[in-house]
């Protein structure tokens, strides 16, 4: 996604950040039970950014369909 021409680099970096935050949440909630409260902060940030990332991806994928070009 970072090297391609379909999506911007910002969308790629947001995706990396989202999945990094969700990975931290998964590891903390699975293996370190004492940090579950702090892990929920990462999950909340990752969840909100994930919704934004999906909207950015959808907008970019719909754009070629509206132009009528193959």
mmCIF file of the N, C-alpha and C atoms, coordinates in Angstrom:
data_MODEL
# 
_entry.id   MODEL 
# 
loop_
_atom_site.group_PDB 
_atom_site.id 
_atom_site.type_symbol 
_atom_site.label_atom_id 
_atom_site.label_alt_id 
_atom_site.label_comp_id 
_atom_site.label_asym_id 
_atom_site.label_entity_id 
_atom_site.label_seq_id 
_atom_site.pdbx_PDB_ins_code 
_atom_site.Cartn_x 
_atom_site.Cartn_y 
_atom_site.Cartn_z 
_atom_site.occupancy 
_atom_site.B_iso_or_equiv 
_atom_site.pdbx_formal_charge 
_atom_site.auth_seq_id 
_atom_site.auth_comp_id 
_atom_site.auth_asym_id 
_atom_site.auth_atom_id 
_atom_site.pdbx_PDB_model_num 
ATOM 1   N N  . UNK A 1 1  ? 0.829   -1.183  0.000   1.00 0.00 ? 1  UNK A N  1 
ATOM 2   C CA . UNK A 1 1  ? 0.000   0.000   0.000   1.00 0.00 ? 1  UNK A CA 1 
ATOM 3   C C  . UNK A 1 1  ? 0.881   1.257   0.000   1.00 0.00 ? 1  UNK A C  1 
ATOM 4   N N  . UNK A 1 2  ? 2.013   1.196   0.687   1.00 0.00 ? 2  UNK A N  1 
ATOM 5   C CA . UNK A 1 2  ? 2.888   2.359   0.728   1.00 0.00 ? 2  UNK A CA 1 
ATOM 6   C C  . UNK A 1 2  ? 3.609   2.572   -0.601  1.00 0.00 ? 2  UNK A C  1 
ATOM 7   N N  . UNK A 1 3  ? 3.885   1.504   -1.319  1.00 0.00 ? 3  UNK A N  1 
ATOM 8   C CA . UNK A 1 3  ? 4.609   1.627   -2.583  1.00 0.00 ? 3  UNK A CA 1 
ATOM 9   C C  . UNK A 1 3  ? 3.704   1.732   -3.799  1.00 0.00 ? 3  UNK A C  1 
ATOM 10  N N  . UNK A 1 4  ? 2.426   1.466   -3.631  1.00 0.00 ? 4  UNK A N  1 
ATOM 11  C CA . UNK A 1 4  ? 1.505   1.488   -4.760  1.00 0.00 ? 4  UNK A CA 1 
ATOM 12  C C  . UNK A 1 4  ? 1.068   2.896   -5.123  1.00 0.00 ? 4  UNK A C  1 
ATOM 13  N N  . UNK A 1 5  ? 0.324   2.975   -6.192  1.00 0.00 ? 5  UNK A N  1 
ATOM 14  C CA . UNK A 1 5  ? -0.156  4.267   -6.677  1.00 0.00 ? 5  UNK A CA 1 
ATOM 15  C C  . UNK A 1 5  ? -1.658  4.442   -6.482  1.00 0.00 ? 5  UNK A C  1 
ATOM 16  N N  . UNK A 1 6  ? -2.322  3.426   -5.983  1.00 0.00 ? 6  UNK A N  1 
ATOM 17  C CA . UNK A 1 6  ? -3.774  3.503   -5.811  1.00 0.00 ? 6  UNK A CA 1 
ATOM 18  C C  . UNK A 1 6  ? -4.118  4.292   -4.556  1.00 0.00 ? 6  UNK A C  1 
ATOM 19  N N  . UNK A 1 7  ? -3.445  3.998   -3.459  1.00 0.00 ? 7  UNK A N  1 
ATOM 20  C CA . UNK A 1 7  ? -3.724  4.649   -2.185  1.00 0.00 ? 7  UNK A CA 1 
ATOM 21  C C  . UNK A 1 7  ? -2.597  5.610   -1.837  1.00 0.00 ? 7  UNK A C  1 
ATOM 22  N N  . UNK A 1 8  ? -2.937  6.635   -1.057  1.00 0.00 ? 8  UNK A N  1 
ATOM 23  C CA . UNK A 1 8  ? -1.900  7.577   -0.638  1.00 0.00 ? 8  UNK A CA 1 
ATOM 24  C C  . UNK A 1 8  ? -1.087  6.969   0.501   1.00 0.00 ? 8  UNK A C  1 
ATOM 25  N N  . UNK A 1 9  ? 0.076   7.557   0.737   1.00 0.00 ? 9  UNK A N  1 
ATOM 26  C CA . UNK A 1 9  ? 0.931   7.077   1.807   1.00 0.00 ? 9  UNK A CA 1 
ATOM 27  C C  . UNK A 1 9  ? 0.282   7.288   3.170   1.00 0.00 ? 9  UNK A C  1 
ATOM 28  N N  . UNK A 1 10 ? -0.517  8.345   3.305   1.00 0.00 ? 10 UNK A N  1 
ATOM 29  C CA . UNK A 1 10 ? -1.193  8.603   4.578   1.00 0.00 ? 10 UNK A CA 1 
ATOM 30  C C  . UNK A 1 10 ? -2.130  7.452   4.946   1.00 0.00 ? 10 UNK A C  1 
ATOM 31  N N  . UNK A 1 11 ? -2.844  6.917   3.964   1.00 0.00 ? 11 UNK A N  1 
ATOM 32  C CA . UNK A 1 11 ? -3.741  5.787   4.225   1.00 0.00 ? 11 UNK A CA 1 
ATOM 33  C C  . UNK A 1 11 ? -2.932  4.575   4.664   1.00 0.00 ? 11 UNK A C  1 
ATOM 34  N N  . UNK A 1 12 ? -1.796  4.365   4.048   1.00 0.00 ? 12 UNK A N  1 
ATOM 35  C CA . UNK A 1 12 ? -0.936  3.246   4.433   1.00 0.00 ? 12 UNK A CA 1 
ATOM 36  C C  . UNK A 1 12 ? -0.417  3.388   5.850   1.00 0.00 ? 12 UNK A C  1 
ATOM 37  N N  . UNK A 1 13 ? 0.017   4.589   6.210   1.00 0.00 ? 13 UNK A N  1 
ATOM 38  C CA . UNK A 1 13 ? 0.526   4.805   7.564   1.00 0.00 ? 13 UNK A CA 1 
ATOM 39  C C  . UNK A 1 13 ? -0.572  4.694   8.613   1.00 0.00 ? 13 UNK A C  1 
ATOM 40  N N  . UNK A 1 14 ? -1.767  5.137   8.298   1.00 0.00 ? 14 UNK A N  1 
ATOM 41  C CA . UNK A 1 14 ? -2.886  4.979   9.231   1.00 0.00 ? 14 UNK A CA 1 
ATOM 42  C C  . UNK A 1 14 ? -3.180  3.494   9.434   1.00 0.00 ? 14 UNK A C  1 
ATOM 43  N N  . UNK A 1 15 ? -3.133  2.719   8.385   1.00 0.00 ? 15 UNK A N  1 
ATOM 44  C CA . UNK A 1 15 ? -3.350  1.278   8.502   1.00 0.00 ? 15 UNK A CA 1 
ATOM 45  C C  . UNK A 1 15 ? -2.295  0.602   9.360   1.00 0.00 ? 15 UNK A C  1 
ATOM 46  N N  . UNK A 1 16 ? -1.040  0.991   9.193   1.00 0.00 ? 16 UNK A N  1 
ATOM 47  C CA . UNK A 1 16 ? 0.032   0.427   10.011  1.00 0.00 ? 16 UNK A CA 1 
ATOM 48  C C  . UNK A 1 16 ? -0.176  0.794   11.476  1.00 0.00 ? 16 UNK A C  1 
ATOM 49  N N  . UNK A 1 17 ? -0.557  2.030   11.744  1.00 0.00 ? 17 UNK A N  1 
ATOM 50  C CA . UNK A 1 17 ? -0.809  2.474   13.112  1.00 0.00 ? 17 UNK A CA 1 
ATOM 51  C C  . UNK A 1 17 ? -1.978  1.724   13.735  1.00 0.00 ? 17 UNK A C  1 
ATOM 52  N N  . UNK A 1 18 ? -3.049  1.554   12.961  1.00 0.00 ? 18 UNK A N  1 
ATOM 53  C CA . UNK A 1 18 ? -4.229  0.840   13.450  1.00 0.00 ? 18 UNK A CA 1 
ATOM 54  C C  . UNK A 1 18 ? -3.869  -0.586  13.848  1.00 0.00 ? 18 UNK A C  1 
ATOM 55  N N  . UNK A 1 19 ? -3.226  -1.301  12.974  1.00 0.00 ? 19 UNK A N  1 
ATOM 56  C CA . UNK A 1 19 ? -2.938  -2.692  13.256  1.00 0.00 ? 19 UNK A CA 1 
ATOM 57  C C  . UNK A 1 19 ? -1.852  -2.843  14.317  1.00 0.00 ? 19 UNK A C  1 
ATOM 58  N N  . UNK A 1 20 ? -0.974  -1.843  14.453  1.00 0.00 ? 20 UNK A N  1 
ATOM 59  C CA . UNK A 1 20 ? -0.019  -1.853  15.559  1.00 0.00 ? 20 UNK A CA 1 
ATOM 60  C C  . UNK A 1 20 ? -0.707  -1.701  16.901  1.00 0.00 ? 20 UNK A C  1 
ATOM 61  N N  . UNK A 1 21 ? -1.651  -0.760  16.989  1.00 0.00 ? 21 UNK A N  1 
ATOM 62  C CA . UNK A 1 21 ? -2.394  -0.573  18.232  1.00 0.00 ? 21 UNK A CA 1 
ATOM 63  C C  . UNK A 1 21 ? -3.218  -1.795  18.587  1.00 0.00 ? 21 UNK A C  1 
ATOM 64  N N  . UNK A 1 22 ? -3.840  -2.403  17.587  1.00 0.00 ? 22 UNK A N  1 
ATOM 65  C CA . UNK A 1 22 ? -4.646  -3.590  17.860  1.00 0.00 ? 22 UNK A CA 1 
ATOM 66  C C  . UNK A 1 22 ? -3.762  -4.793  18.235  1.00 0.00 ? 22 UNK A C  1 
ATOM 67  N N  . UNK A 1 23 ? -2.548  -4.858  17.705  1.00 0.00 ? 23 UNK A N  1 
ATOM 68  C CA . UNK A 1 23 ? -1.623  -5.919  18.086  1.00 0.00 ? 23 UNK A CA 1 
ATOM 69  C C  . UNK A 1 23 ? -1.204  -5.757  19.541  1.00 0.00 ? 23 UNK A C  1 
ATOM 70  N N  . UNK A 1 24 ? -0.920  -4.521  19.949  1.00 0.00 ? 24 UNK A N  1 
ATOM 71  C CA . UNK A 1 24 ? -0.575  -4.264  21.352  1.00 0.00 ? 24 UNK A CA 1 
ATOM 72  C C  . UNK A 1 24 ? -1.729  -4.684  22.255  1.00 0.00 ? 24 UNK A C  1 
ATOM 73  N N  . UNK A 1 25 ? -2.948  -4.351  21.865  1.00 0.00 ? 25 UNK A N  1 
ATOM 74  C CA . UNK A 1 25 ? -4.111  -4.748  22.656  1.00 0.00 ? 25 UNK A CA 1 
ATOM 75  C C  . UNK A 1 25 ? -4.207  -6.256  22.775  1.00 0.00 ? 25 UNK A C  1 
ATOM 76  N N  . UNK A 1 26 ? -4.072  -6.958  21.667  1.00 0.00 ? 26 UNK A N  1 
ATOM 77  C CA . UNK A 1 26 ? -4.199  -8.416  21.684  1.00 0.00 ? 26 UNK A CA 1 
ATOM 78  C C  . UNK A 1 26 ? -3.143  -9.068  22.557  1.00 0.00 ? 26 UNK A C  1 
ATOM 79  N N  . UNK A 1 27 ? -1.913  -8.606  22.458  1.00 0.00 ? 27 UNK A N  1 
ATOM 80  C CA . UNK A 1 27 ? -0.833  -9.195  23.255  1.00 0.00 ? 27 UNK A CA 1 
ATOM 81  C C  . UNK A 1 27 ? -1.057  -8.905  24.731  1.00 0.00 ? 27 UNK A C  1 
ATOM 82  N N  . UNK A 1 28 ? -1.372  -7.652  25.065  1.00 0.00 ? 28 UNK A N  1 
ATOM 83  C CA . UNK A 1 28 ? -1.579  -7.300  26.477  1.00 0.00 ? 28 UNK A CA 1 
ATOM 84  C C  . UNK A 1 28 ? -2.784  -8.016  27.070  1.00 0.00 ? 28 UNK A C  1 
ATOM 85  N N  . UNK A 1 29 ? -3.851  -8.106  26.341  1.00 0.00 ? 29 UNK A N  1 
ATOM 86  C CA . UNK A 1 29 ? -5.043  -8.747  26.902  1.00 0.00 ? 29 UNK A CA 1 
ATOM 87  C C  . UNK A 1 29 ? -4.903  -10.269 26.971  1.00 0.00 ? 29 UNK A C  1 
ATOM 88  N N  . UNK A 1 30 ? -4.081  -10.851 26.121  1.00 0.00 ? 30 UNK A N  1 
ATOM 89  C CA . UNK A 1 30 ? -3.921  -12.298 26.127  1.00 0.00 ? 30 UNK A CA 1 
ATOM 90  C C  . UNK A 1 30 ? -2.886  -12.784 27.137  1.00 0.00 ? 30 UNK A C  1 
ATOM 91  N N  . UNK A 1 31 ? -1.794  -12.044 27.271  1.00 0.00 ? 31 UNK A N  1 
ATOM 92  C CA . UNK A 1 31 ? -0.680  -12.549 28.059  1.00 0.00 ? 31 UNK A CA 1 
ATOM 93  C C  . UNK A 1 31 ? -0.407  -11.776 29.345  1.00 0.00 ? 31 UNK A C  1 
ATOM 94  N N  . UNK A 1 32 ? -0.807  -10.527 29.419  1.00 0.00 ? 32 UNK A N  1 
ATOM 95  C CA . UNK A 1 32 ? -0.515  -9.711  30.593  1.00 0.00 ? 32 UNK A CA 1 
ATOM 96  C C  . UNK A 1 32 ? -1.839  -9.214  31.154  1.00 0.00 ? 32 UNK A C  1 
ATOM 97  N N  . UNK A 1 33 ? -2.461  -10.007 31.986  1.00 0.00 ? 33 UNK A N  1 
ATOM 98  C CA . UNK A 1 33 ? -3.788  -9.671  32.522  1.00 0.00 ? 33 UNK A CA 1 
ATOM 99  C C  . UNK A 1 33 ? -3.753  -8.414  33.388  1.00 0.00 ? 33 UNK A C  1 
ATOM 100 N N  . UNK A 1 34 ? -2.632  -8.107  34.030  1.00 0.00 ? 34 UNK A N  1 
ATOM 101 C CA . UNK A 1 34 ? -2.557  -6.941  34.910  1.00 0.00 ? 34 UNK A CA 1 
ATOM 102 C C  . UNK A 1 34 ? -2.668  -5.633  34.126  1.00 0.00 ? 34 UNK A C  1 
ATOM 103 N N  . UNK A 1 35 ? -2.370  -5.659  32.835  1.00 0.00 ? 35 UNK A N  1 
ATOM 104 C CA . UNK A 1 35 ? -2.399  -4.449  32.008  1.00 0.00 ? 35 UNK A CA 1 
ATOM 105 C C  . UNK A 1 35 ? -3.662  -4.356  31.159  1.00 0.00 ? 35 UNK A C  1 
ATOM 106 N N  . UNK A 1 36 ? -4.713  -5.076  31.545  1.00 0.00 ? 36 UNK A N  1 
ATOM 107 C CA . UNK A 1 36 ? -5.915  -5.093  30.715  1.00 0.00 ? 36 UNK A CA 1 
ATOM 108 C C  . UNK A 1 36 ? -6.553  -3.716  30.602  1.00 0.00 ? 36 UNK A C  1 
ATOM 109 N N  . UNK A 1 37 ? -6.541  -2.929  31.684  1.00 0.00 ? 37 UNK A N  1 
ATOM 110 C CA . UNK A 1 37 ? -7.109  -1.575  31.633  1.00 0.00 ? 37 UNK A CA 1 
ATOM 111 C C  . UNK A 1 37 ? -6.354  -0.686  30.661  1.00 0.00 ? 37 UNK A C  1 
ATOM 112 N N  . UNK A 1 38 ? -5.032  -0.769  30.684  1.00 0.00 ? 38 UNK A N  1 
ATOM 113 C CA . UNK A 1 38 ? -4.225  0.018   29.758  1.00 0.00 ? 38 UNK A CA 1 
ATOM 114 C C  . UNK A 1 38 ? -4.391  -0.507  28.332  1.00 0.00 ? 38 UNK A C  1 
ATOM 115 N N  . UNK A 1 39 ? -4.574  -1.806  28.193  1.00 0.00 ? 39 UNK A N  1 
ATOM 116 C CA . UNK A 1 39 ? -4.777  -2.386  26.867  1.00 0.00 ? 39 UNK A CA 1 
ATOM 117 C C  . UNK A 1 39 ? -6.065  -1.876  26.237  1.00 0.00 ? 39 UNK A C  1 
ATOM 118 N N  . UNK A 1 40 ? -7.071  -1.601  27.056  1.00 0.00 ? 40 UNK A N  1 
ATOM 119 C CA . UNK A 1 40 ? -8.334  -1.085  26.525  1.00 0.00 ? 40 UNK A CA 1 
ATOM 120 C C  . UNK A 1 40 ? -8.165  0.302   25.917  1.00 0.00 ? 40 UNK A C  1 
ATOM 121 N N  . UNK A 1 41 ? -7.207  1.077   26.408  1.00 0.00 ? 41 UNK A N  1 
ATOM 122 C CA . UNK A 1 41 ? -6.917  2.391   25.815  1.00 0.00 ? 41 UNK A CA 1 
ATOM 123 C C  . UNK A 1 41 ? -6.390  2.200   24.395  1.00 0.00 ? 41 UNK A C  1 
ATOM 124 N N  . UNK A 1 42 ? -5.497  1.221   24.221  1.00 0.00 ? 42 UNK A N  1 
ATOM 125 C CA . UNK A 1 42 ? -4.992  0.926   22.886  1.00 0.00 ? 42 UNK A CA 1 
ATOM 126 C C  . UNK A 1 42 ? -6.108  0.415   21.975  1.00 0.00 ? 42 UNK A C  1 
ATOM 127 N N  . UNK A 1 43 ? -7.010  -0.378  22.533  1.00 0.00 ? 43 UNK A N  1 
ATOM 128 C CA . UNK A 1 43 ? -8.122  -0.908  21.741  1.00 0.00 ? 43 UNK A CA 1 
ATOM 129 C C  . UNK A 1 43 ? -9.062  0.211   21.306  1.00 0.00 ? 43 UNK A C  1 
ATOM 130 N N  . UNK A 1 44 ? -9.317  1.163   22.192  1.00 0.00 ? 44 UNK A N  1 
ATOM 131 C CA . UNK A 1 44 ? -10.201 2.272   21.834  1.00 0.00 ? 44 UNK A CA 1 
ATOM 132 C C  . UNK A 1 44 ? -9.584  3.124   20.733  1.00 0.00 ? 44 UNK A C  1 
ATOM 133 N N  . UNK A 1 45 ? -8.309  3.439   20.862  1.00 0.00 ? 45 UNK A N  1 
ATOM 134 C CA . UNK A 1 45 ? -7.630  4.217   19.819  1.00 0.00 ? 45 UNK A CA 1 
ATOM 135 C C  . UNK A 1 45 ? -7.566  3.464   18.504  1.00 0.00 ? 45 UNK A C  1 
ATOM 136 N N  . UNK A 1 46 ? -7.246  2.177   18.590  1.00 0.00 ? 46 UNK A N  1 
ATOM 137 C CA . UNK A 1 46 ? -7.186  1.364   17.376  1.00 0.00 ? 46 UNK A CA 1 
ATOM 138 C C  . UNK A 1 46 ? -8.540  1.203   16.723  1.00 0.00 ? 46 UNK A C  1 
ATOM 139 N N  . UNK A 1 47 ? -9.585  1.079   17.526  1.00 0.00 ? 47 UNK A N  1 
ATOM 140 C CA . UNK A 1 47 ? -10.932 0.935   16.971  1.00 0.00 ? 47 UNK A CA 1 
ATOM 141 C C  . UNK A 1 47 ? -11.404 2.179   16.250  1.00 0.00 ? 47 UNK A C  1 
ATOM 142 N N  . UNK A 1 48 ? -11.163 3.339   16.854  1.00 0.00 ? 48 UNK A N  1 
ATOM 143 C CA . UNK A 1 48 ? -11.569 4.596   16.211  1.00 0.00 ? 48 UNK A CA 1 
ATOM 144 C C  . UNK A 1 48 ? -10.776 4.841   14.932  1.00 0.00 ? 48 UNK A C  1 
ATOM 145 N N  . UNK A 1 49 ? -9.471  4.608   14.993  1.00 0.00 ? 49 UNK A N  1 
ATOM 146 C CA . UNK A 1 49 ? -8.661  4.778   13.785  1.00 0.00 ? 49 UNK A CA 1 
ATOM 147 C C  . UNK A 1 49 ? -9.021  3.742   12.724  1.00 0.00 ? 49 UNK A C  1 
ATOM 148 N N  . UNK A 1 50 ? -9.421  2.555   13.158  1.00 0.00 ? 50 UNK A N  1 
ATOM 149 C CA . UNK A 1 50 ? -9.823  1.520   12.217  1.00 0.00 ? 50 UNK A CA 1 
ATOM 150 C C  . UNK A 1 50 ? -11.048 1.942   11.415  1.00 0.00 ? 50 UNK A C  1 
ATOM 151 N N  . UNK A 1 51 ? -12.014 2.543   12.097  1.00 0.00 ? 51 UNK A N  1 
ATOM 152 C CA . UNK A 1 51 ? -13.199 3.038   11.376  1.00 0.00 ? 51 UNK A CA 1 
ATOM 153 C C  . UNK A 1 51 ? -12.813 4.109   10.364  1.00 0.00 ? 51 UNK A C  1 
ATOM 154 N N  . UNK A 1 52 ? -11.924 5.014   10.760  1.00 0.00 ? 52 UNK A N  1 
ATOM 155 C CA . UNK A 1 52 ? -11.470 6.053   9.833   1.00 0.00 ? 52 UNK A CA 1 
ATOM 156 C C  . UNK A 1 52 ? -10.718 5.438   8.661   1.00 0.00 ? 52 UNK A C  1 
ATOM 157 N N  . UNK A 1 53 ? -9.904  4.423   8.932   1.00 0.00 ? 53 UNK A N  1 
ATOM 158 C CA . UNK A 1 53 ? -9.134  3.774   7.880   1.00 0.00 ? 53 UNK A CA 1 
ATOM 159 C C  . UNK A 1 53 ? -10.049 3.085   6.876   1.00 0.00 ? 53 UNK A C  1 
ATOM 160 N N  . UNK A 1 54 ? -11.080 2.404   7.360   1.00 0.00 ? 54 UNK A N  1 
ATOM 161 C CA . UNK A 1 54 ? -12.032 1.743   6.458   1.00 0.00 ? 54 UNK A CA 1 
ATOM 162 C C  . UNK A 1 54 ? -12.771 2.761   5.593   1.00 0.00 ? 54 UNK A C  1 
ATOM 163 N N  . UNK A 1 55 ? -13.106 3.911   6.144   1.00 0.00 ? 55 UNK A N  1 
ATOM 164 C CA . UNK A 1 55 ? -13.780 4.956   5.366   1.00 0.00 ? 55 UNK A CA 1 
ATOM 165 C C  . UNK A 1 55 ? -12.841 5.491   4.285   1.00 0.00 ? 55 UNK A C  1 
ATOM 166 N N  . UNK A 1 56 ? -11.573 5.725   4.623   1.00 0.00 ? 56 UNK A N  1 
ATOM 167 C CA . UNK A 1 56 ? -10.608 6.204   3.635   1.00 0.00 ? 56 UNK A CA 1 
ATOM 168 C C  . UNK A 1 56 ? -10.415 5.192   2.508   1.00 0.00 ? 56 UNK A C  1 
ATOM 169 N N  . UNK A 1 57 ? -10.337 3.918   2.861   1.00 0.00 ? 57 UNK A N  1 
ATOM 170 C CA . UNK A 1 57 ? -10.183 2.864   1.853   1.00 0.00 ? 57 UNK A CA 1 
ATOM 171 C C  . UNK A 1 57 ? -11.423 2.818   0.958   1.00 0.00 ? 57 UNK A C  1 
ATOM 172 N N  . UNK A 1 58 ? -12.600 2.873   1.557   1.00 0.00 ? 58 UNK A N  1 
ATOM 173 C CA . UNK A 1 58 ? -13.840 2.798   0.775   1.00 0.00 ? 58 UNK A CA 1 
ATOM 174 C C  . UNK A 1 58 ? -13.960 3.981   -0.179  1.00 0.00 ? 58 UNK A C  1 
ATOM 175 N N  . UNK A 1 59 ? -13.623 5.172   0.293   1.00 0.00 ? 59 UNK A N  1 
ATOM 176 C CA . UNK A 1 59 ? -13.698 6.349   -0.585  1.00 0.00 ? 59 UNK A CA 1 
ATOM 177 C C  . UNK A 1 59 ? -12.779 6.194   -1.785  1.00 0.00 ? 59 UNK A C  1 
ATOM 178 N N  . UNK A 1 60 ? -11.594 5.658   -1.562  1.00 0.00 ? 60 UNK A N  1 
ATOM 179 C CA . UNK A 1 60 ? -10.637 5.509   -2.658  1.00 0.00 ? 60 UNK A CA 1 
ATOM 180 C C  . UNK A 1 60 ? -11.056 4.395   -3.614  1.00 0.00 ? 60 UNK A C  1 
ATOM 181 N N  . UNK A 1 61 ? -11.682 3.348   -3.109  1.00 0.00 ? 61 UNK A N  1 
ATOM 182 C CA . UNK A 1 61 ? -12.112 2.259   -3.987  1.00 0.00 ? 61 UNK A CA 1 
ATOM 183 C C  . UNK A 1 61 ? -13.363 2.619   -4.779  1.00 0.00 ? 61 UNK A C  1 
ATOM 184 N N  . UNK A 1 62 ? -14.200 3.489   -4.260  1.00 0.00 ? 62 UNK A N  1 
ATOM 185 C CA . UNK A 1 62 ? -15.422 3.880   -4.957  1.00 0.00 ? 62 UNK A CA 1 
ATOM 186 C C  . UNK A 1 62 ? -15.119 4.907   -6.043  1.00 0.00 ? 62 UNK A C  1 
ATOM 187 N N  . UNK A 1 63 ? -14.086 5.698   -5.867  1.00 0.00 ? 63 UNK A N  1 
ATOM 188 C CA . UNK A 1 63 ? -13.763 6.771   -6.813  1.00 0.00 ? 63 UNK A CA 1 
ATOM 189 C C  . UNK A 1 63 ? -13.612 6.294   -8.256  1.00 0.00 ? 63 UNK A C  1 
ATOM 190 N N  . UNK A 1 64 ? -12.889 5.203   -8.565  1.00 0.00 ? 64 UNK A N  1 
ATOM 191 C CA . UNK A 1 64 ? -12.818 4.770   -9.970  1.00 0.00 ? 64 UNK A CA 1 
ATOM 192 C C  . UNK A 1 64 ? -14.169 4.333   -10.523 1.00 0.00 ? 64 UNK A C  1 
ATOM 193 N N  . UNK A 1 65 ? -15.053 3.823   -9.697  1.00 0.00 ? 65 UNK A N  1 
ATOM 194 C CA . UNK A 1 65 ? -16.359 3.392   -10.162 1.00 0.00 ? 65 UNK A CA 1 
ATOM 195 C C  . UNK A 1 65 ? -17.247 4.548   -10.584 1.00 0.00 ? 65 UNK A C  1 
ATOM 196 N N  . UNK A 1 66 ? -17.053 5.695   -9.976  1.00 0.00 ? 66 UNK A N  1 
ATOM 197 C CA . UNK A 1 66 ? -17.865 6.864   -10.328 1.00 0.00 ? 66 UNK A CA 1 
ATOM 198 C C  . UNK A 1 66 ? -17.436 7.535   -11.620 1.00 0.00 ? 66 UNK A C  1 
ATOM 199 N N  . UNK A 1 67 ? -16.169 7.379   -11.991 1.00 0.00 ? 67 UNK A N  1 
ATOM 200 C CA . UNK A 1 67 ? -15.681 8.073   -13.180 1.00 0.00 ? 67 UNK A CA 1 
ATOM 201 C C  . UNK A 1 67 ? -16.164 7.431   -14.473 1.00 0.00 ? 67 UNK A C  1 
ATOM 202 N N  . UNK A 1 68 ? -16.564 6.169   -14.430 1.00 0.00 ? 68 UNK A N  1 
ATOM 203 C CA . UNK A 1 68 ? -17.056 5.488   -15.619 1.00 0.00 ? 68 UNK A CA 1 
ATOM 204 C C  . UNK A 1 68 ? -15.960 4.914   -16.491 1.00 0.00 ? 68 UNK A C  1 
ATOM 205 N N  . UNK A 1 69 ? -14.705 5.060   -16.084 1.00 0.00 ? 69 UNK A N  1 
ATOM 206 C CA . UNK A 1 69 ? -13.598 4.504   -16.861 1.00 0.00 ? 69 UNK A CA 1 
ATOM 207 C C  . UNK A 1 69 ? -13.364 3.054   -16.447 1.00 0.00 ? 69 UNK A C  1 
ATOM 208 N N  . UNK A 1 70 ? -12.956 2.210   -17.385 1.00 0.00 ? 70 UNK A N  1 
ATOM 209 C CA . UNK A 1 70 ? -12.675 0.801   -17.046 1.00 0.00 ? 70 UNK A CA 1 
ATOM 210 C C  . UNK A 1 70 ? -11.402 0.647   -16.257 1.00 0.00 ? 70 UNK A C  1 
# 
